[in-house]
Amino acid sequence: MAARAGSLVAAVLAHSGRLDKEDLGTRIGRLSRRVEELKGEVCAMINKKYNEFLPSVQSAEELVSQVEGLCSNIDLLKAGIETEVQRDLNVAVAEFTELKQQLERDTLVLSVLKKLQEFDIAIKEYNTALLEKKYVAAAQHLETARSSLRLLESRKGFELNILKALSTELTVQTQNILYRLGEEWQKLAVWKLPPSKESSSLESVVHSELHLHTVSSKEEEIAGPPVASVLQAFAVLGELHTKLKIFGQLLLKHILKPLILYPSLQPCTEEQSDVFILRFRSEEPSLDQSSPMEVFDKIKLIFEVLHRYLLNVPLEQPVTDKGCGVTLAELLGDMIWEELSDCLIQNCLVNSIPTSSSKLEQYIEVIKSTEEFEEALKNMQFLKGDTTDLLKYARNVNCHFANKKCQDVIVAARNLMTSEIHNTVKITPDSCVALPKLPDPGAGDQSKTSKASELLCNDMVNLENRTKLSQYTFSLPTCRISSSVEKLMELAYQTLLEATSSTDQCCIQLFYSVRNIFQLFYDVVPTYHKENLQKLPQLAAIHHNNCMYIAHHLLTLGHQFRYRLTNVLCDGAATFVDMVPGFRRLGMECFLAQMRVQKGEILERLSSARNFSNMDDEENYCAANKAIRQVLHQLKRLGKVWQDVLPVNVYCKAMGTLLNTALTEIVTRIAALEDISAEDADRLYSLCRTMVEEGPQVFTPLPEEDKNKKYQEEVPVYVQKWMTFKELMIILQANLQEIVDQWADGKGPLAAEFSAAEVKSLIRALFQNTERRAAALAKIK
């Protein structure tokens, strides 16, 4: 505070430099008084704060002393606990742990002894029940003993030597009761089978018997039904599935399947006082295959017998995770029904599927019979309530009919395709496929059809006086085709006709099966008959005709049936026109390949003519003459082979092409000679004359000789080099002036067949170098 006052005074003095001394003294006095007042206030405040703080300090000091006392007491208590109480507590815990372990051991021993007692009681009761032939009770007691032993063996850390002995005893007793039950089962159901290896043959089945043991009502009241007792005991022991599976397989093999496979087999029943006998006899069947109704009746009889005398047994114990209420018949049905239904489908229902859509309505009887058959099996509890595959197959007859029909069609088609090609029939423009009259289009199209007919009639009236096309304009020319192909086309028409009266789905399948027939022909025939088509000219020609015949029918096949098929196909899908180019190409490629082979043989034979040079040499002349004769022989042989097979126009073109090949080769070889003597020219002329005289004789397209003259006279039409060849013959015998006249300044017949260079070359080869030859050459321009 004094420092503050001093500073204040100093400040005042600093700012009072200009004040006079009197004012300065007055001010200093005031300030001193003010300083004294401030000091008094500060001292009063300090005293007040001290008086307030003093009691708090005293209270804190008292608390500190109390805390120190408590700490000392805590230390004393802690020391006491660590020394005396902890020791007593450790002793108590050890005693408690020992007592707990002792209690656990005693409890375990007590439970083991209890289970051993249960095991012993169960075994004793089992033996008692077994002696009294109470097999179900015996089996239950044995299972009780088994569960007790299983519980004993599951305890870890507690092993007794006696458990091994108990396990052995349990196994022995289990095998003992199974043996006893097996003997009882063999007495109840006795199979008498012949000692034949082929136990499923008809002869073996006829000698097979099944004996089912029965008891009187009095015996049943006393001892209970033996079948139920034995089978329920098997169920309790978990062996019923094995026994029933063996019985089911024997039932399928020796009874059920033979009844399905052999129509002549008939079941016979005989009931005696204590046994029911099921045996079989063979009768002469009226048909090769039994109807489904007959087969169902036979199978139903077998199940009725089994249900009455053997399988109508409720199982009181759960079997293979099945609850109470399950019968033995249901278990057997679960085991054998799948295999039995497959056998019924494959060997009965498949054969009963109609082969014609007109018989589909009759199949309703089969469906009804199948429903009744399944209902009877459900009533006997062999089947559950769900619809099985057998009934689904029968009800889906439309689909199966379509599949079977398509399969039969494809198989028949393939058999025709793999048959011999050389068995032929003659096709003429008047020929047509043997097809029944097609049904009229639907009622909805009748108005359109009538209108179209009226328009057609009007058009015919309008065109009556005009030029008409021949009725054979669009017909296939006369030729020979394979009889198998004719049958194949008839099959296609018949299948499409079948499709017109079938359901929509079946119609579609049948239509595409017909397309598959032709696709199969396209793929199979060229491959299957490949070797013969390459080696035999006649077969190549027949195959060519076959392909053209099929293509000819494919043009209109879809149109003929378009408005008689299902609506899906009427929108433009019912067509075969897309396959026409492929078949035409297939036939032409095969025939052209054969033509190339024949051309190659002709050229190979002419290659042995020694280029037709030096004909004055007898050996060369003989070689050339032989080559010419071989070519003519080949052509005549082909003419006979293709006679009455190929259409006349195709025949003439083919023979003309081959003869033209020979003439072209001869002309080329002779025109290439550089020196031809007079004798050579005479002999070459002789060879050429042979070709001209005998060449037309290879054109024999028809068997009637008088009808072939027309085509032999038209040789220049089919042989391109015929006139060239004849002009060559003229050159070989003409003089220079005659050759010049034939040329006629490039306007004569010689100029039409040979070029100027070729004529000059021949002149130089035929004539010596003279002025006349030079003058003649000068005129050839």
C-alpha positions in Angstrom: 0.0 0.0 0.0 2.9 2.4 0.9 4.6 1.7 -2.4 1.3 2.5 -4.1 1.1 5.8 -2.2 4.7 6.6 -3.0 4.2 6.1 -6.6 1.1 8.2 -6.5 3.0 11.0 -4.9 5.8 10.7 -7.4 3.3 10.9 -10.2 1.8 13.9 -8.7 5.1 15.5 -8.3 6.1 14.7 -11.8 3.0 16.5 -13.1 3.2 19.4 -10.8 6.4 20.9 -12.0 4.6 24.1 -12.9 2.6 24.3 -9.6 3.7 26.6 -7.0 5.0 25.5 -3.7 1.8 26.2 -1.7 -0.4 24.1 -3.9 2.2 21.4 -3.7 2.2 21.3 0.1 -1.6 21.3 0.3 -1.8 18.4 -2.0 0.9 16.5 -0.2 -1.0 16.8 3.0 -4.2 15.5 1.4 -2.4 12.6 0.0 -0.8 11.7 3.3 -4.1 11.6 5.0 -5.6 9.6 2.2 -2.7 7.1 2.6 -3.3 6.7 6.3 -7.0 6.0 5.6 -6.1 3.3 3.1 -3.7 1.7 5.5 -6.4 1.5 8.2 -8.8 -0.1 5.8 -6.3 -2.7 4.7 -5.4 -3.7 8.2 -9.1 -4.1 9.1 -9.7 -6.3 6.2 -6.7 -8.5 7.0 -7.9 -9.0 10.6 -11.3 -10.0 9.4 -10.0 -12.6 7.0 -7.7 -14.1 9.6 -10.5 -14.4 12.1 -12.6 -16.3 9.5 -9.7 -18.7 8.5 -8.5 -19.7 12.0 -11.5 -22.1 12.8 -11.1 -24.0 9.5 -7.5 -24.7 10.2 -8.3 -26.0 13.6 -11.0 -28.3 12.2 -8.6 -29.7 9.5 -6.1 -30.5 12.2 -8.7 -32.5 14.1 -9.6 -34.5 11.0 -6.0 -35.4 10.3 -5.6 -36.8 13.8 -8.8 -38.9 13.4 -7.6 -40.3 10.0 -4.3 -41.3 11.5 -6.1 -43.2 14.2 -8.3 -45.0 11.7 -5.3 -46.0 9.7 -3.6 -47.6 12.6 -6.8 -49.6 13.4 -7.0 -50.8 9.8 -3.5 -52.0 9.9 -4.3 -54.0 13.0 -7.3 -55.6 11.5 -5.4 -56.5 8.3 -2.7 -58.2 10.2 -5.3 -60.2 12.2 -7.0 -61.4 9.0 -3.8 -62.4 7.3 -2.7 -64.5 10.2 -5.8 -66.2 11.6 -8.8 -65.9 9.3 -7.0 -66.8 6.0 -5.7 -69.9 7.6 -9.1 -71.1 8.7 -10.6 -70.2 5.2 -8.0 -72.3 3.3 -8.8 -75.3 5.5 -12.5 -74.9 4.8 -12.0 -74.6 1.0 -9.9 -77.8 0.9 -12.5 -79.7 2.9 -15.3 -78.5 0.6 -13.4 -79.5 -2.5 -12.8 -83.0 -1.2 -16.4 -83.4 -0.2 -17.6 -82.2 -3.7 -15.3 -84.7 -5.4 -16.5 -87.5 -3.2 -20.1 -86.6 -4.0 -19.4 -86.7 -7.7 -17.7 -90.1 -7.4 -20.6 -91.4 -5.4 -23.1 -90.0 -7.9 -21.3 -91.5 -10.8 -21.0 -94.9 -9.1 -24.6 -94.7 -8.2 -25.7 -93.9 -11.8 -23.4 -96.7 -13.2 -24.8 -99.1 -10.8 -28.3 -98.0 -11.7 -27.6 -98.5 -15.5 -26.0 -101.9 -14.7 -29.1 -102.8 -12.8 -31.3 -101.6 -15.8 -29.1 -103.6 -18.2 -29.4 -106.7 -16.0 -33.2 -106.4 -15.6 -33.6 -105.8 -19.4 -31.5 -108.9 -20.2 -33.5 -111.0 -17.8 -36.9 -109.7 -19.2 -35.5 -110.2 -22.7 -34.8 -113.9 -22.0 -38.2 -114.4 -20.4 -40.0 -112.8 -23.4 -37.9 -114.7 -25.9 -38.8 -118.0 -24.3 -42.4 -117.1 -24.4 -42.0 -116.0 -28.1 -43.0 -112.5 -27.3 -40.6 -111.1 -29.9 -41.6 -107.5 -29.8 -41.2 -107.3 -26.0 -37.9 -109.2 -26.3 -36.6 -106.8 -28.9 -37.7 -103.8 -26.8 -35.9 -105.1 -23.7 -32.8 -105.7 -25.8 -32.9 -102.2 -27.1 -33.3 -100.9 -23.5 -30.2 -102.9 -22.5 -28.4 -101.5 -25.6 -29.2 -97.9 -24.7 -28.0 -98.5 -21.1 -24.7 -100.0 -22.3 -24.3 -97.2 -24.8 -24.7 -94.6 -22.0 -22.1 -96.4 -19.9 -19.7 -96.5 -22.7 -20.1 -92.8 -23.4 -18.9 -91.8 -19.9 -15.3 -90.5 -20.3 -12.7 -91.3 -17.7 -14.8 -94.1 -16.2 -14.0 -97.4 -17.8 -14.9 -100.9 -16.5 -13.7 -104.2 -17.7 -17.2 -105.5 -17.3 -18.4 -103.3 -20.2 -16.6 -105.4 -22.7 -18.2 -108.5 -21.3 -21.6 -106.8 -21.4 -21.1 -105.7 -25.0 -20.2 -109.2 -26.0 -23.2 -110.5 -24.2 -25.5 -108.0 -25.9 -24.0 -108.9 -29.4 -24.6 -112.6 -28.7 -28.2 -112.0 -27.6 -28.9 -109.7 -30.6 -27.6 -112.4 -33.0 -29.7 -114.9 -31.1 -32.9 -113.1 -31.5 -32.1 -112.2 -35.1 -31.6 -115.9 -35.9 -34.8 -116.8 -34.2 -36.7 -114.0 -36.1 -35.1 -115.1 -39.3 -36.3 -118.7 -38.8 -39.8 -117.4 -38.1 -39.7 -115.2 -41.2 -38.6 -118.1 -43.4 -41.6 -120.0 -42.1 -44.0 -117.1 -42.8 -42.8 -116.4 -46.4 -41.3 -119.4 -48.2 -39.8 -118.9 -51.7 -39.6 -122.1 -53.8 -37.5 -121.3 -56.8 -36.0 -123.6 -59.5 -32.2 -124.0 -59.4 -31.8 -122.2 -62.7 -29.3 -119.6 -63.5 -31.8 -117.7 -65.7 -34.2 -117.3 -62.8 -36.2 -114.6 -64.7 -37.0 -116.7 -67.7 -40.6 -117.7 -68.4 -39.9 -121.4 -67.8 -38.3 -120.6 -64.4 -41.1 -118.3 -63.4 -43.7 -121.0 -64.1 -42.0 -123.3 -61.6 -41.6 -120.5 -59.0 -44.0 -120.4 -55.9 -44.5 -118.2 -52.9 -46.0 -119.8 -49.7 -47.4 -117.4 -47.1 -48.0 -119.0 -43.6 -51.4 -118.4 -42.0 -52.8 -119.2 -38.5 -56.3 -119.9 -37.3 -58.2 -117.2 -35.5 -57.9 -119.1 -32.2 -54.1 -119.3 -32.4 -54.1 -115.6 -33.3 -56.1 -114.7 -30.2 -53.7 -116.7 -28.0 -50.3 -115.8 -29.5 -51.1 -112.8 -31.6 -50.5 -112.5 -35.3 -47.1 -114.0 -35.9 -46.4 -111.8 -38.9 -46.9 -108.7 -36.9 -44.8 -109.9 -34.0 -41.9 -110.9 -36.2 -41.8 -107.9 -38.4 -42.3 -105.4 -35.5 -39.5 -107.1 -33.7 -37.3 -106.6 -36.8 -38.4 -103.0 -36.9 -37.4 -102.4 -33.2 -34.0 -104.0 -33.9 -33.5 -101.9 -37.0 -33.2 -104.9 -39.3 -36.6 -104.6 -41.0 -35.2 -102.5 -43.9 -32.7 -105.1 -44.8 -35.2 -108.0 -44.7 -37.8 -106.1 -46.5 -35.3 -105.0 -49.2 -34.4 -108.6 -49.9 -38.0 -109.6 -50.0 -38.8 -106.7 -52.4 -36.0 -107.6 -54.8 -37.2 -111.3 -54.9 -40.8 -110.0 -55.4 -39.7 -107.8 -58.3 -37.4 -110.4 -59.9 -39.6 -113.5 -59.7 -43.2 -112.2 -59.7 -43.8 -108.6 -60.6 -41.4 -108.1 -63.6 -42.2 -111.4 -65.2 -45.9 -110.6 -65.1 -45.1 -107.4 -67.0 -42.7 -108.9 -69.5 -44.5 -112.1 -70.3 -48.1 -111.7 -71.6 -48.7 -115.5 -71.3 -48.0 -115.6 -67.6 -51.0 -115.8 -65.3 -51.0 -115.8 -61.5 -52.8 -118.6 -59.6 -53.8 -118.7 -55.9 -54.5 -121.6 -53.6 -55.5 -121.3 -50.0 -55.0 -124.2 -47.6 -55.6 -124.6 -43.9 -52.3 -123.0 -42.8 -50.7 -121.7 -46.0 -51.6 -119.5 -49.0 -49.8 -120.5 -52.2 -49.1 -118.2 -55.1 -48.0 -119.9 -58.3 -48.1 -119.2 -62.1 -49.2 -120.8 -65.3 -48.4 -120.0 -68.9 -51.3 -119.6 -71.4 -51.2 -118.9 -75.1 -51.5 -115.1 -75.4 -53.9 -113.6 -77.8 -51.5 -110.7 -78.5 -47.7 -110.3 -78.5 -48.0 -107.7 -75.8 -50.4 -107.4 -72.8 -52.6 -104.4 -72.5 -51.9 -102.1 -69.5 -55.3 -103.1 -68.1 -54.4 -106.8 -68.0 -51.0 -106.1 -66.5 -52.5 -103.8 -63.8 -55.0 -106.5 -62.9 -52.2 -109.1 -62.4 -50.1 -106.7 -60.3 -53.1 -105.7 -58.3 -53.9 -109.3 -57.5 -50.3 -109.9 -56.2 -50.5 -106.8 -53.9 -53.9 -107.8 -52.6 -52.5 -111.2 -51.6 -49.5 -109.7 -49.9 -51.6 -107.0 -48.2 -54.0 -109.6 -46.8 -51.6 -112.3 -45.6 -48.3 -110.5 -45.0 -47.9 -106.8 -45.2 -50.9 -105.3 -43.4 -48.8 -104.7 -40.3 -48.7 -101.4 -38.4 -45.2 -100.6 -37.0 -45.5 -99.4 -33.4 -41.9 -98.3 -33.2 -40.3 -95.6 -35.3 -38.4 -97.1 -38.2 -35.8 -95.3 -40.2 -37.0 -91.9 -38.8 -40.6 -92.7 -39.7 -43.2 -92.0 -37.1 -45.9 -94.2 -35.7 -48.7 -95.2 -38.0 -46.4 -96.4 -40.8 -47.3 -99.8 -42.2 -45.1 -102.5 -43.6 -46.9 -102.1 -47.0 -45.9 -98.5 -47.2 -42.3 -99.3 -46.5 -42.2 -102.0 -49.1 -43.9 -99.6 -51.6 -41.2 -97.0 -51.0 -38.5 -99.6 -51.7 -39.9 -101.1 -54.9 -42.3 -98.7 -56.5 -39.8 -96.6 -58.4 -38.3 -99.7 -60.1 -41.7 -101.2 -60.6 -43.2 -98.1 -62.2 -40.2 -97.7 -64.5 -40.7 -101.3 -65.6 -44.4 -100.7 -66.2 -43.6 -97.6 -68.2 -40.9 -99.0 -70.4 -42.4 -102.5 -71.0 -46.2 -101.7 -70.8 -47.3 -98.1 -71.3 -44.7 -97.3 -73.9 -46.0 -100.2 -76.1 -49.6 -99.1 -75.6 -49.0 -95.6 -76.9 -51.1 -95.2 -80.2 -49.3 -95.1 -83.5 -52.0 -93.0 -85.0 -53.7 -89.9 -83.8 -57.1 -91.4 -84.5 -56.5 -93.9 -81.7 -55.7 -91.3 -79.1 -59.3 -91.2 -77.8 -59.1 -95.0 -77.1 -56.2 -94.3 -74.8 -58.5 -92.7 -72.2 -59.2 -96.3 -71.1 -55.6 -96.8 -70.3 -55.4 -93.5 -68.3 -58.6 -94.5 -66.3 -57.1 -98.0 -65.7 -53.9 -96.4 -64.4 -55.8 -94.2 -62.0 -57.8 -97.1 -60.7 -54.6 -99.2 -60.3 -52.9 -96.4 -58.3 -56.0 -95.8 -56.2 -56.1 -99.5 -55.3 -52.5 -99.4 -54.2 -53.1 -96.3 -52.1 -56.0 -98.0 -50.4 -53.7 -100.9 -49.5 -51.2 -98.3 -48.4 -48.5 -99.3 -50.9 -48.5 -95.8 -52.3 -48.8 -92.4 -50.7 -51.3 -89.7 -51.8 -49.1 -88.0 -54.3 -49.4 -88.6 -58.1 -46.6 -90.9 -59.3 -44.6 -90.9 -62.4 -46.7 -93.8 -63.8 -49.9 -91.8 -63.8 -48.1 -88.7 -65.1 -46.7 -90.7 -68.0 -50.1 -92.1 -68.9 -51.8 -88.7 -68.7 -49.1 -87.1 -70.9 -50.0 -89.4 -73.8 -50.1 -86.6 -76.3 -46.4 -85.7 -75.7 -45.4 -89.4 -75.7 -47.4 -90.1 -78.9 -45.6 -87.2 -80.6 -42.2 -88.4 -79.4 -42.9 -92.0 -80.3 -44.3 -91.0 -83.7 -41.3 -88.8 -84.4 -38.9 -91.5 -83.3 -40.6 -94.2 -85.5 -40.6 -91.8 -88.4 -36.9 -91.0 -88.1 -36.0 -94.7 -87.6 -38.1 -95.7 -90.7 -36.5 -92.9 -92.7 -33.0 -93.9 -91.7 -33.7 -97.5 -92.6 -34.8 -96.4 -96.1 -31.7 -94.2 -96.4 -29.4 -97.0 -95.6 -31.1 -99.5 -98.0 -29.7 -100.2 -101.5 -29.9 -97.3 -104.0 -29.9 -99.4 -107.1 -33.5 -100.7 -106.6 -35.3 -98.2 -108.7 -38.7 -97.2 -109.9 -39.5 -95.1 -113.0 -40.9 -91.6 -112.4 -42.9 -89.9 -115.2 -44.6 -86.5 -115.3 -47.9 -88.2 -114.5 -46.4 -89.9 -111.4 -47.6 -88.7 -108.0 -47.1 -89.7 -104.4 -49.7 -92.2 -103.1 -51.4 -89.8 -100.7 -55.0 -89.9 -99.4 -57.1 -86.9 -100.1 -56.1 -84.1 -97.8 -58.8 -82.7 -95.4 -60.4 -79.4 -96.2 -59.1 -76.3 -94.5 -60.7 -75.1 -91.3 -64.2 -73.6 -91.3 -62.7 -70.2 -90.8 -60.9 -70.4 -94.1 -63.9 -71.7 -96.2 -65.1 -68.3 -97.3 -61.6 -67.4 -98.4 -61.2 -70.7 -100.2 -64.5 -70.3 -102.0 -63.7 -66.8 -103.0 -60.3 -67.9 -104.2 -61.9 -70.7 -106.2 -64.3 -68.2 -107.8 -61.5 -65.9 -108.8 -59.6 -68.9 -110.2 -62.6 -69.9 -112.3 -62.9 -66.4 -113.6 -59.3 -66.3 -114.5 -59.6 -69.6 -116.3 -62.5 -68.2 -118.3 -60.5 -65.0 -119.1 -57.5 -67.1 -120.3 -59.5 -69.7 -122.2 -58.6 -68.3 -125.6 -55.0 -67.5 -124.8 -51.9 -69.6 -125.1 -51.6 -72.2 -122.3 -48.6 -73.8 -120.8 -48.3 -77.5 -121.0 -49.5 -79.5 -118.1 -46.0 -81.0 -117.7 -44.2 -77.6 -117.7 -43.4 -77.8 -114.0 -43.3 -81.6 -113.8 -40.2 -83.7 -113.1 -38.9 -85.2 -116.3 -39.0 -89.0 -116.8 -36.2 -90.7 -114.9 -35.5 -93.4 -112.4 -35.2 -92.9 -108.7 -34.5 -95.3 -105.8 -37.6 -97.0 -104.6 -36.5 -96.2 -101.0 -36.6 -92.5 -101.9 -40.1 -92.8 -103.2 -41.1 -94.5 -100.0 -39.3 -91.8 -98.0 -41.4 -89.1 -99.7 -44.5 -91.1 -99.1 -43.5 -91.3 -95.4 -43.1 -87.5 -95.3 -46.5 -86.9 -96.8 -48.2 -89.4 -94.5 -46.5 -87.9 -91.5 -47.6 -84.4 -92.5 -51.1 -85.8 -93.0 -51.0 -87.2 -89.5 -50.0 -83.8 -88.2 -53.1 -82.2 -89.7 -55.3 -84.2 -87.3 -53.0 -83.9 -84.2 -52.8 -81.5 -81.3 -50.9 -78.3 -81.8 -47.8 -79.5 -79.9 -47.8 -82.9 -81.7 -48.4 -81.1 -85.0 -45.3 -79.0 -84.5 -43.2 -82.0 -83.5 -44.3 -84.0 -86.5 -43.7 -81.1 -88.9 -40.2 -80.7 -87.7 -39.6 -84.4 -87.8 -40.3 -84.3 -91.5 -37.8 -81.5 -91.8 -35.4 -83.7 -89.8 -36.0 -86.6 -92.3 -34.7 -84.5 -95.2 -31.8 -83.1 -93.1 -30.9 -86.6 -92.2 -31.0 -87.6 -95.8 -28.7 -84.7 -96.6 -26.2 -85.9 -94.0 -26.5 -89.7 -94.0 -26.8 -90.8 -97.7 -23.6 -89.1 -99.1 -21.6 -90.5 -96.2 -23.2 -94.0 -95.9 -23.0 -94.6 -99.7 -19.9 -92.6 -100.3 -17.7 -95.4 -101.8 -20.4 -96.7 -104.2 -21.3 -93.1 -105.3 -17.7 -92.6 -106.2 -17.1 -95.9 -108.0 -20.4 -96.6 -109.7 -21.6 -94.1 -112.4 -25.2 -95.5 -112.3 -25.5 -95.0 -108.6 -24.2 -91.4 -108.9 -26.9 -90.8 -111.6 -29.6 -92.3 -109.4 -28.5 -90.3 -106.4 -28.6 -87.2 -108.6 -32.2 -88.1 -109.6 -33.1 -88.8 -106.0 -31.9 -85.3 -104.9 -33.8 -83.6 -107.7 -36.9 -85.6 -107.0 -36.8 -84.6 -103.3 -36.1 -80.9 -104.2 -39.0 -81.0 -106.7 -41.4 -82.1 -103.9 -40.0 -79.7 -101.3 -40.9 -76.8 -103.5 -44.6 -77.3 -102.9 -44.7 -79.7 -99.9 -45.1 -76.9 -97.3 -47.6 -75.1 -99.4 -49.9 -78.1 -99.7 -50.2 -78.5 -95.9 -49.8 -74.8 -94.9 -53.4 -74.1 -94.1 -54.1 -77.5 -92.6 -51.5 -77.3 -89.8 -51.5 -75.5 -86.5 -51.8 -71.7 -86.5 -48.2 -71.4 -85.4 -47.0 -73.0 -88.6 -49.6 -71.3 -90.8 -47.8 -67.9 -90.3 -45.0 -68.9 -92.7 -43.0 -71.5 -90.8 -44.5 -74.4 -92.7 -42.1 -74.4 -95.6 -39.4 -76.6 -97.0 -38.3 -74.2 -99.8 -35.1 -73.3 -97.9 -33.9 -76.9 -98.3 -34.3 -77.0 -102.1 -31.0 -75.4 -103.0 -29.1 -77.7 -100.7 -30.6 -80.8 -102.3 -30.0 -79.6 -105.8 -26.5 -78.8 -105.0 -26.1 -82.2 -103.3 -27.3 -84.0 -106.4 -25.2 -81.9 -108.8 -22.0 -82.2 -106.8 -22.2 -86.0 -106.7 -22.9 -86.2 -110.5 -20.3 -83.7 -111.4 -17.7 -85.5 -109.3 -18.6 -88.7 -111.3 -18.3 -86.6 -114.5 -14.8 -85.5 -113.5 -13.8 -89.1 -112.9 -15.1 -90.1 -116.3 -13.3 -87.1 -118.0 -10.1 -88.2 -116.2 -10.4 -91.7 -117.6 -11.0 -90.4 -121.1 -8.0 -88.1 -121.0 -5.9 -90.9 -119.5 -6.8 -93.3 -122.3 -6.1 -90.6 -125.0 -2.7 -90.0 -123.4 -1.6 -93.4 -124.6 -2.2 -92.3 -128.3 1.4 -90.9 -128.4 0.1 -87.4 -129.3 -1.2 -88.8 -132.7 2.3 -88.2 -134.2 4.1 -90.3 -136.8 1.0 -92.2 -137.8 3.1 -93.8 -140.6 4.6 -95.9 -137.8 2.4 -98.9 -137.5 3.0 -99.1 -133.7 2.0 -95.5 -133.2 -1.1 -95.9 -135.3 -2.2 -99.0 -133.4 -1.7 -97.2 -130.1 -3.8 -94.2 -131.3 -6.5 -96.5 -132.7 -6.7 -98.5 -129.5 -7.0 -95.2 -127.5 -9.9 -94.1 -129.7 -11.6 -97.5 -129.4 -11.3 -97.5 -125.6 -12.8 -94.0 -125.4 -15.7 -95.0 -127.5 -16.2 -98.2 -125.5 -16.2 -96.2 -122.3 -18.8 -93.8 -123.7 -21.0 -96.6 -124.9 -20.8 -98.3 -121.6 -21.8 -95.1 -119.8 -24.6 -94.6 -122.3 -26.0 -98.0 -121.4 -25.5 -97.5 -117.7 -27.3 -94.1 -117.7 -29.9 -95.2 -120.2 -33.4 -94.9 -118.9 -32.0 -93.6 -115.6 -31.1 -89.9 -116.2 -33.7 -87.5 -117.7 -33.2 -87.2 -121.4 -31.9 -83.7 -121.3 -29.4 -84.4 -118.5 -28.3 -87.6 -120.3 -27.6 -85.8 -123.6 -25.8 -83.0 -121.8 -23.6 -85.4 -119.8 -22.8 -87.6 -122.8 -22.2 -84.6 -125.0 -19.8 -83.1 -122.4 -17.8 -86.3 -122.2 -17.7 -86.8 -126.0 -16.7 -83.2 -126.4 -13.8 -83.7 -123.9 -12.5 -86.5 -126.1 -12.9 -84.5 -129.4 -11.3 -81.4 -127.8 -8.3 -83.5 -126.7 -7.9 -85.0 -130.2 -8.2 -81.6 -131.9 -5.7 -80.1 -129.5 -3.2 -82.9 -130.0 -3.4 -82.9 -133.9 -3.3 -79.1 -134.1 -0.1 -79.1 -132.1 1.7 -81.4 -134.6 4.5 -79.7 -136.5 4.9 -82.2 -139.4 2.1 -84.3 -140.9 2.9 -86.4 -143.9 0.3 -87.4 -146.4 0.2 -90.9 -145.0 -0.1 -89.4 -141.5 -3.0 -87.3 -142.6 -4.8 -90.2 -144.2 -4.5 -92.3 -141.0 -5.5 -89.3 -138.8 -8.5 -88.8 -141.0 -9.4 -92.5 -140.6 -9.2 -92.2 -136.8 -11.3 -89.0 -136.8 -13.9 -90.7 -139.1 -14.2 -93.5 -136.6 -15.1 -90.9 -133.9 -17.6 -89.1 -136.2 -19.3 -92.4 -137.3 -19.5 -94.1 -133.9 -19.6 -91.0 -131.6 -23.3 -90.3 -132.1 -24.1 -94.0 -131.3 -23.3 -93.4 -127.7 -26.4 -91.2 -127.4 -29.0 -93.8 -126.4 -31.1 -92.2 -123.6 -34.1 -94.5 -124.2 -34.3 -98.3 -124.4 -36.2 -98.0 -127.7 -33.6 -97.8 -130.5 -35.9 -96.0 -133.0 -36.5 -93.2 -130.5 -32.8 -92.6 -130.1 -32.2 -91.5 -133.7 -33.6 -88.1 -132.9 -30.9 -87.5 -130.3 -28.1 -89.0 -132.4 -28.9 -86.5 -135.1 -28.8 -83.6 -132.6 -25.2 -84.4 -131.6 -23.9 -80.9 -132.7 -26.3 -79.4 -130.2 -24.8 -81.3 -127.2 -21.1 -81.5 -128.4 -19.6 -78.1 -128.6 -16.5 -79.1 -130.7 -18.4 -81.3 -133.1 -18.2 -78.9 -136.0 -14.6 -78.1 -135.1 -13.7 -81.7 -135.3 -15.4 -82.1 -138.7 -13.6 -79.0 -140.1 -10.3 -80.6 -138.9 -11.2 -83.7 -140.9 -11.7 -81.5 -144.0 -8.3 -79.9 -143.5 -6.6 -83.3 -143.2 -8.0 -84.3 -146.7 -8.1 -80.9 -148.5 -5.6 -79.1 -150.7 -4.4 -75.6 -150.2 -7.1 -74.0 -152.4 -9.8 -75.9 -150.7 -8.5 -74.7 -147.3 -8.4 -71.1 -148.5 -12.0 -71.5 -149.8 -13.1 -72.9 -146.5 -11.5 -69.9 -144.8 -13.2 -67.4 -147.1 -11.4 -64.3 -145.9 -12.4 -65.2 -142.3 -16.0 -65.6 -143.1 -16.2 -69.3 -144.0 -17.0 -72.3 -141.8 -13.3 -72.9 -141.1 -12.9 -69.5 -139.7 -15.8 -70.1 -137.3 -14.0 -73.0 -135.7 -10.3 -72.3 -135.9 -8.2 -69.2 -135.4 -5.9 -67.9 -138.2 -2.8 -69.0 -136.2 -4.2 -72.6 -135.8 -5.0 -72.8 -139.6 -1.6 -71.6 -140.5 0.0 -74.1 -138.1 -1.9 -76.9 -139.7 -1.0 -75.7 -143.3 2.7 -75.6 -142.3 2.4 -79.1 -140.9 0.6 -80.6 -143.9 2.3 -78.9 -146.8 5.9 -78.3 -147.9 7.3 -74.8 -148.0 6.5 -73.7 -151.5 5.3 -70.5 -153.1 1.7 -71.9 -153.3 1.9 -72.5 -149.5 3.2 -69.0 -148.9 0.4 -67.6 -151.0 -2.2 -69.6 -149.1 -0.7 -68.5 -145.8 -0.9 -65.0 -146.9 -4.6 -65.3 -147.5 -5.3 -66.7 -144.0 -5.7 -63.5 -142.0 
